[in-house]
Amino acid sequence: MSAELQASRRDNTLILTISNPGARNALHPDMYAAAIETLSTAERDDSIRAVVLTGADGFFCSGGNLNRLLENRSKDPSVQAESIDRLHGWIEAIRDCPKPVIAAVEGVAAGAGFSLALACDLIVAGAAARFVMAYVKVGLTPDGGGSWFITRALPRQLAAEILLDGKPQEARRLHELGVINRLVTDGGAIDAALAWADELAAQSPNALERIKSLTHEAQVNTLSQHFESEKRHFVESLHHRDAQEGIAAFLEKRKPQYK
């Protein structure tokens, strides 16, 4: 079987599964275009309310294939640069997707696999899962936005430790540090992520999209700039049909039914 990104549906949730049997779900450039196209389709599909990213066979993703990277050393540097551009396109597609994206991690998320998990809005992990940024161990540097995400999720010294040491990080430690949202029994990450996706699917799609946008804007906005963003999103949300339904449902003591 070849490396592929499998797409499936469960109710209002799109499930993306990284699959590369025999290679611990190592990434392949063929996955990148498929991921970008699938997320673009999900963005336009109002019936999809959330996305779950996971790995096949109880293993999230081992990152780049070192044998392929070794082969690329004999090729023009533009070959590897193009591959990284495609990976970064996938990362950007996750960040730009208006639907919440949840990573369900079992086993190991290593290298760019760790970056993919960090790119997601929420992370659910099995208790024994490990997260590794071991680029330094093979004389390489991070890609997939890994160094960007880590340095924004943690104090500088902790981020430097993870990147410079390259040692595996236990899910429990990252949960305590706030990098992982929910820690669950081994083997339960996908079910927990899907249950969370169901909860999010019951919320206002308009509000979810705008809140996700605000969390991204907050990383670059000054406070006064963010005041303006919050004002714009609030006013536009108030005049959106979701607010009409949400407020009416609250006052009528019933569950809202968003279209």
C-alpha positions as CSV (number, residue, x, y, z in Angstrom):
1,M,0.0,0.0,0.0
2,S,1.2,3.5,-0.8
3,A,1.3,6.6,1.3
4,E,-2.0,8.5,1.2
5,L,-4.2,10.8,3.1
6,Q,-7.6,9.1,3.5
7,A,-10.7,11.2,3.8
8,S,-14.0,10.0,5.4
9,R,-17.1,11.5,7.0
10,R,-18.9,10.9,10.2
11,D,-22.0,13.0,10.4
12,N,-20.8,16.6,10.3
13,T,-17.2,15.8,10.8
14,L,-14.5,15.3,8.1
15,I,-11.9,12.8,9.2
16,L,-8.4,13.0,7.6
17,T,-6.2,10.0,8.2
18,I,-2.5,9.9,7.5
19,S,-1.7,6.4,6.2
20,N,1.7,5.0,5.2
21,P,1.8,1.4,6.2
22,G,5.2,0.1,7.2
23,A,6.7,3.6,7.5
24,R,4.9,4.7,10.7
25,N,2.7,7.0,8.6
26,A,5.7,9.0,7.2
27,L,4.7,11.9,5.1
28,H,4.9,12.0,1.3
29,P,4.5,15.0,-1.1
30,D,1.5,13.3,-2.7
31,M,-0.4,13.8,0.6
32,Y,0.1,17.5,0.6
33,A,-1.9,18.4,-2.5
34,A,-4.7,16.0,-1.4
35,A,-4.9,17.6,2.0
36,I,-5.1,21.1,0.5
37,E,-7.8,20.1,-2.0
38,T,-9.8,18.2,0.7
39,L,-9.7,21.1,3.2
40,S,-10.6,23.6,0.4
41,T,-13.7,21.4,-0.4
42,A,-14.6,21.2,3.3
43,E,-14.4,25.0,3.6
44,R,-17.1,25.3,0.9
45,D,-19.3,22.5,2.3
46,D,-21.7,23.9,5.0
47,S,-22.6,20.4,6.1
48,I,-19.0,19.9,7.5
49,R,-18.7,21.6,10.8
50,A,-15.4,20.2,12.1
51,V,-12.3,18.4,10.9
52,V,-10.4,15.6,12.7
53,L,-6.8,14.8,11.7
54,T,-5.4,11.5,12.8
55,G,-3.1,8.6,11.8
56,A,-3.8,5.1,10.8
57,D,-3.1,2.0,12.9
58,G,-2.6,3.7,16.2
59,F,0.3,5.9,15.1
60,F,0.0,9.6,14.2
61,C,2.9,10.5,12.0
62,S,6.7,10.0,11.9
63,G,7.3,13.1,9.8
64,G,9.5,13.1,6.7
65,N,10.9,9.9,5.3
66,L,14.7,10.0,5.9
67,N,15.4,7.7,2.9
68,R,13.6,10.1,0.6
69,L,15.4,13.0,2.1
70,L,18.7,11.3,1.6
71,E,17.8,10.7,-2.1
72,N,17.0,14.4,-2.4
73,R,20.5,15.3,-1.5
74,S,21.6,14.1,-4.9
75,K,19.1,16.3,-6.6
76,D,18.9,20.0,-7.1
77,P,18.0,21.8,-3.9
78,S,14.9,23.2,-5.5
79,V,13.4,19.7,-5.3
80,Q,13.4,19.7,-1.5
81,A,12.4,23.3,-1.4
82,E,9.3,22.6,-3.5
83,S,8.4,19.7,-1.3
84,I,8.6,21.9,1.8
85,D,6.5,24.6,0.1
86,R,3.8,21.9,-0.4
87,L,4.0,20.9,3.2
88,H,3.7,24.5,4.3
89,G,0.6,24.8,2.0
90,W,-1.0,22.0,4.0
91,I,-0.1,23.7,7.3
92,E,-1.6,27.0,6.0
93,A,-4.7,25.2,4.8
94,I,-5.3,23.9,8.4
95,R,-4.8,27.3,9.8
96,D,-7.0,29.0,7.2
97,C,-9.8,26.4,7.4
98,P,-12.8,28.2,8.9
99,K,-13.9,24.9,10.6
100,P,-12.2,23.8,13.9
101,V,-9.5,21.2,13.3
102,I,-8.8,18.7,16.0
103,A,-5.7,16.5,16.1
104,A,-6.2,13.0,17.5
105,V,-2.8,11.7,18.4
106,E,-1.8,8.2,19.3
107,G,1.7,6.7,19.3
108,V,4.2,9.3,18.1
109,A,3.9,12.7,16.3
110,A,7.5,13.4,15.1
111,G,9.1,16.1,13.1
112,A,6.6,17.5,10.6
113,G,4.0,15.2,12.2
114,F,4.4,17.2,15.4
115,S,4.1,20.4,13.3
116,L,0.8,19.1,11.8
117,A,-0.6,18.4,15.3
118,L,0.5,21.9,16.5
119,A,-1.1,23.5,13.4
120,C,-4.5,22.2,14.5
121,D,-6.8,24.3,16.7
122,L,-7.1,21.6,19.4
123,I,-5.1,18.5,20.3
124,V,-6.4,15.3,21.9
125,A,-3.7,12.7,22.8
126,G,-3.5,9.2,24.2
127,A,-1.7,9.1,27.5
128,A,1.3,7.2,26.1
129,A,1.7,9.4,23.0
130,R,5.0,11.1,22.4
131,F,5.8,14.3,20.5
132,V,9.3,14.7,19.0
133,M,11.2,17.5,17.3
134,A,14.4,15.5,16.6
135,Y,15.6,17.4,13.6
136,V,18.8,18.3,15.4
137,K,19.6,14.6,15.9
138,V,20.1,14.2,12.1
139,G,21.7,17.6,11.5
140,L,18.5,19.2,10.2
141,T,16.3,22.1,11.2
142,P,12.5,22.2,11.7
143,D,9.9,22.7,9.0
144,G,6.1,22.7,8.9
145,G,6.1,25.7,11.2
146,G,7.3,23.6,14.1
147,S,9.7,26.2,15.6
148,W,7.0,28.9,15.1
149,F,4.3,27.0,16.9
150,I,6.5,25.8,19.7
151,T,7.9,29.2,20.5
152,R,4.4,30.6,20.7
153,A,3.0,27.8,22.8
154,L,5.7,27.7,25.4
155,P,8.2,30.1,27.2
156,R,11.4,30.6,25.2
157,Q,13.5,28.4,27.4
158,L,11.1,25.4,27.2
159,A,10.8,25.8,23.4
160,A,14.6,25.9,23.1
161,E,14.9,22.8,25.2
162,I,12.5,20.8,22.9
163,L,14.1,22.0,19.7
164,L,17.8,21.9,20.8
165,D,17.6,18.6,22.7
166,G,15.4,16.8,20.2
167,K,14.2,14.4,23.0
168,P,10.7,12.9,23.0
169,Q,8.2,14.8,25.0
170,E,5.5,12.8,26.9
171,A,1.9,13.7,26.2
172,R,1.4,14.2,29.9
173,R,4.1,16.8,30.2
174,L,2.8,18.8,27.2
175,H,-0.7,18.5,28.6
176,E,0.5,20.0,31.9
177,L,2.2,22.8,29.9
178,G,-1.0,23.5,28.0
179,V,0.1,22.4,24.6
180,I,-2.3,19.4,24.5
181,N,-5.9,20.1,25.4
182,R,-7.1,16.7,26.5
183,L,-5.3,13.6,27.6
184,V,-7.3,10.3,27.2
185,T,-6.8,6.6,27.7
186,D,-4.5,5.1,25.1
187,G,-6.5,4.2,22.0
188,G,-9.3,6.7,22.9
189,A,-8.0,9.8,21.1
190,I,-10.0,9.4,17.9
191,D,-13.3,8.7,19.8
192,A,-12.6,11.7,22.1
193,A,-11.8,13.9,19.2
194,L,-15.0,12.9,17.3
195,A,-17.1,13.5,20.4
196,W,-15.6,16.9,20.7
197,A,-16.2,17.6,17.0
198,D,-19.9,16.7,17.6
199,E,-20.1,19.2,20.4
200,L,-18.5,21.9,18.2
201,A,-20.9,21.0,15.3
202,A,-23.8,22.0,17.5
203,Q,-22.3,25.5,17.9
204,S,-22.8,28.5,15.6
205,P,-20.7,27.9,12.4
206,N,-20.4,31.7,12.0
207,A,-19.2,32.2,15.5
208,L,-16.7,29.3,15.4
209,E,-15.2,30.7,12.2
210,R,-14.9,34.2,13.6
211,I,-13.5,33.0,16.9
212,K,-10.8,31.0,15.1
213,S,-9.9,34.0,13.1
214,L,-9.7,36.2,16.2
215,T,-7.3,33.7,17.9
216,H,-5.0,34.0,14.9
217,E,-5.3,37.8,14.7
218,A,-4.4,38.1,18.4
219,Q,-0.9,36.7,17.7
220,V,0.0,39.7,15.5
221,N,-2.5,42.5,16.5
222,T,-1.7,45.2,19.1
223,L,-4.5,45.5,21.7
224,S,-6.0,48.6,20.0
225,Q,-6.0,46.7,16.6
226,H,-7.6,43.8,18.3
227,F,-10.3,46.0,19.8
228,E,-11.2,46.9,16.2
229,S,-11.2,43.3,15.1
230,E,-13.4,42.2,18.0
231,K,-15.8,45.1,17.4
232,R,-16.2,44.2,13.7
233,H,-16.7,40.5,14.3
234,F,-19.2,41.2,17.1
235,V,-21.3,43.6,15.1
236,E,-21.3,41.4,12.1
237,S,-22.1,38.3,14.2
238,L,-25.0,40.1,15.9
239,H,-26.6,40.7,12.5
240,H,-26.0,37.2,11.3
241,R,-28.8,34.6,11.3
242,D,-26.9,32.5,13.8
243,A,-27.2,35.1,16.5
244,Q,-30.9,35.4,15.9
245,E,-31.3,31.7,16.4
246,G,-28.8,31.5,19.3
247,I,-30.4,34.3,21.3
248,A,-33.9,33.1,20.6
249,A,-33.0,29.6,21.7
250,F,-31.4,30.8,24.9
251,L,-34.5,32.9,25.8
252,E,-36.8,30.1,24.9
253,K,-34.7,27.6,26.9
254,R,-34.2,25.2,24.0
255,K,-31.2,24.0,22.0
256,P,-30.3,26.2,19.0
257,Q,-30.6,24.7,15.5
258,Y,-28.0,26.2,13.3
259,K,-28.3,25.8,9.5
